[in-house]
Amino acid sequence: MTGYLYYPGCSLKGSGAPYEKSLLAVFSALGQELKEIPDWNCCGATAYLSVDQDMAVAMAARNLAIAEKLDGQDVVAPCSGCYLSLAKAKATLAEYPDVRARVTAALGKASLPYEGRVAVRHPLEVLLTDVGPEVLKKRVTRPLKNLRVAPYYGCAILRPYPGVPSPQAPHSLEDLCRVVGATPVDYPNKARCCGGMLTAGVQSVGLRLVEILLCEAKAADVDAVVTTCPLCQYNLEVYQERICKAKGKDVRLPILYFTQLLGMAFGLDDHALGMDQLLRVPLVAPCAGVKA
C-alpha cells in the first residue's frame, strides 16, 4: 500500500464533504492510504496573501512543517485553493530568503522546523501518474459508456503552480474520463474562472461567469460537468436554479467531482461517494451502472 499525507482544508470538511467522501473511497479501493495531517489549519486561501504575506505563507507552511515532522510523505491537497496556497507557500520560501527567514523563525518558536522537503500534489495528478491509467482501468467494473462529460479544471490547479501536467493544454481530466469509458467533449471553457467568491461579493459578475460555463456545457450536449475544485463545484451547482429563473433558460446539469466519476466506474456505493449530498439533477445518460 502506497501512503500519502492528506490535507483536507476547510472546504472538504464543509460544503465539499462529497469530495472528501469520494476521494477517500477511491483511494481506499486502490490500496492508496491517505493519512490526514493532524492539527492542520486553514491554508489562508488565496486572498490572504494580499493582506499579510508573511502571515499567509506561515499559515500554509505550518501544515507542511507538520508533514515534515511526521514522515515527509507527499502531501495530497484535493481543494484547488488549498493546493495553490500550499504550493505557493513552498515556492515562496524556496525563492525568497528574507521571507523564509522570518517564516521559519516564527515556525521554530512553535517547535516546527521547516526544510521544504515535502511535495504538494493534487490527487488527479497522483492518480494518473503514481497509480496510472492501466491500474485504474483494471479496477473499473461499471464502464460509464455513452456518458458525455465536460471536463472543467477551473483556474487554480493550472497556474501559476500547475497541479496537472500540460497546464496550457490540460488533458488529465479527459484521460480520466476515457479510463472509465466516458466520452470527454471538447469544452473550450475548461480553464475559465467560475467567478470564485465573486458570486458572494460582486454577484452580478460572478453569476454571469457561472452562466457562461453552464450555457456552454449545455450547448455541448453533455450529461454532466466533472470538476476538480470544491468552489467551482459549488458555484456551478448551487446557482443553477437562480440563473434558470433570471434568464429564462435551462442550465441544469449534474456537477460531479472527478473522484465521484471514478468511484461510480469502480462500482462503489452512491452513499460512499457522497452522491446523495449533492444538489444535483439526476444523471440521465444510458450508461452502465449510472442511475437515471
N, C-alpha and C positions, 0 to 999 in steps of 0.2 A: 504494500500500500504506500503510495506516494503522499507526502504530507505538506500542507501549506498553512501558514498563519492567515487568519481571516479577520479583516477589518470591516465590520458591517456598516459603521457610520449610523447617523441618526435616521436616515430615510428608511433603511431596511428594518428598523425596529418600530417604524410607524406606518406611514402611508405606503411604503414599499415592502410591506410584510410578504405579499405573494412572491416577490422577487427572492427574498431570503428563503422561503419555504422551498421554492423550486430549485434554487441554487444548491441548497444542502441536500435535497433529494437526488438531484442529478449527480453531484459529486460522490455521494454515498453509493449510488448504483454503479458508478465507475471505479469504486475502490480508491477514491482520492479523498484523503482526510483533510478537512478544514477545521483547524483549531482556533477558536475565537481568541483574539488578543485580550488578556484580562485587563480590566481597569482602563479600557480605551476611552478616549474623549473625542468630542466633536472635532472635526478637521478644520473648523473655522469657515468652511465653504469658500468659494472663490472671492466673494465680496470683501472679506475681512482684510485682504491684502491692501485695499485702498484706505483702510482705517489706521492700521499699525502693522507695518511689515514684519518687524521683529517678533511681535506677539503672534501674528498669523503663522509665521514659519515655525515658531516654537510650539504652538498648539499642534500643528501637524507632525512635527518632528518628534514630539513626545511619544506618539504612537509607534514611530519607527524605532525609537530608543528602547521602548519596552520590548519590541520584537527582537532587537539585537540581544537584549538581556536574556531572552528565553533561549532560542537555539539558532537564530539567524536564518530561519527558513524564509523563502519568498513570501511577501505579503500580498494577498489577493484582496483587491478593493473593488467590489462589484458596482457601487454607485459611481457614475461618471464624474460627479462633482468631487467626491472623496478621492477618486483615483487621481484627478487633476491636482487637487490640493496636496496630496502626499507626494506625488511625482514632482510637482513644482518646488515643494519644500526641500526635497532631496537634491534637486538640481541647483537650487539657490545656495544651499550650504556647500555644495561642491564648487561652485563658481565664484562665490563672494566671501573671501576670507574674513572680512570685517563682520559681516552678518553671522558667519559661522562662529566667530569668537564670542560674540555676545549671546547667541542662542545656546551654544554648548556650555557656556558658563552658567546660564540660567538652569539648564537641564542638569548640570552637575550638582547644583545645590539640592536637587531632588534625588540625588544618587542615581541618575540616569545618564551615564556617559553615552555619547553618540559618535559613531565612527563611519557611518554611511555604508554599512556592509549589506543591508538587505535590499532586495529588488522590490519595486512596486509594480504589480501586474494586474491586468484586467482578466476576469475569468474567461472571456471569449477567446483571448489570445492563448491562455493556458490550455483550454480545451482543444484548440486546433493545432497547437504546437507540441505541448508536452504529452497529451493523450493521443491526439492525431485522428484524422478522418477515418482511417481504417478501423481503429478500435471503436470509434463511435458508431460506425455502420454495423459492426458486429453486434452491438447492443440493441439496435433497432428491432422491435417486434411488431410495431404497427406503422408501416411506412405511410406517410401523410400524402398519399397520391392525390392528384387533382387539386391540391391546396395551393392557391396563388397567394404569394406573400410579398408585401412591400417591405424591404429591409430598411430600417431607419436607425442611423447611428447617432444623430444629434451632433453637437459640436465638441464636447469636452474630451472624448477619447481619441479624437483625430488630430488635435493641435492644441498647444504647441509641443506637448509631450505625448506622441501618439501611443494609444493603448492597443492598437491593432496594426498589423503591417500595412504598407502602402497607403498612408493617410490621404494622399492626394487623389487616389482612386481606390478606395477601400472595397474589399470583396469578401471579407471574413464572414459576414452575415449571409451573403449569397452562398458561400461554400457550405455553411452550416445548414442552410435550407436544403441544398441538394443532398447532403448527407442523410437527412431524414425523409427524402423522397418528395419534398415540396418543390414548387416552382417559384424561384425569385423573379420578380418582374423588374424591368428597367424603371427605377424610381429616381428621377433626377434630383429630387429634393432630399435625398437620404442623408446629406450632411448639413442641411439647412437648420437654423436655430428654431426651436419650438416656441421661443419667447421667454423661456426661463421664468424668472419671477416677475416679468412684466405683466403676466396675467393677473397678478395681485397689485402691482404698483402702478402701471400705466395700462389699464385693462383694454382700452380700445386698440392699442398697438399689439399687446400680447394675444388677444383673441383673433386679430387679423392674421397673425403668423400661424396660429393653430389652424385657422380656417383654410389657409393656403395648403398646408400639409395634408389635411383631410380631404380637401377637394381633389387634389392631385392623385391621392391614393384611390379615391372613388373613380376617378377618370381612368385609372389604370386597371379597373375591374378586378380588384384584389379581394380576397376573402378575409384578410387580416393584415394589420401592420405589426411588425416584430421589431422591438427596440431593445436597447442595452442600458437605458437610463431611467431611474425612477421618476425624475422630474418630467422628462419627456413623456413617459407613460401616463403620468397623472394629467398633464396638460391635454394630451390628445384624447384621453378618455373622459375626463370629468366635464369638459366644456362642450361636448358634442350636442347635447340637448339644447343648450343655450344658443349655440350657433344655428341649429336647425330652426328654432323659433324666430331668431332675429333675422335670418337671411332667407327663410322660406325654402331651404334646400336640405336634402337628406345627406348628412355627412357621417352617419352612424356606421362604425366599423369596430370589430374587436381589436383591442390594442394589447398585444401579448409581449411578455418578456421572452427573450431567446431561450432562456432556460426552461420556460414552460413548453415551448415548441419541442425542445429536445426531450423533455420528460414525457410528453404525450407520445412521441415516437418510441420511447422506451417502454411504453405500456404502464407508466406509473399512474397511480390513482389521482383523480382530479383534485381531491382534497389535499393530498400530499403536495400537490403543485401550487396550491393556493388559487386554483381556478375559481373556486366559489367565493373568493374575496374580491374579485374584480367586478367593476360595474359595467361589464361588457355586454354587448349584444351577442347572441349565440353564433357560434361558427355554423355556417350552413353549407360548406363545401362537401361534396360527396366523397370524402376521403376516408380510408380505412381507419377505424379507431377514434374518429372525431364525432362527437355527438352533435346532431343537428339541433 
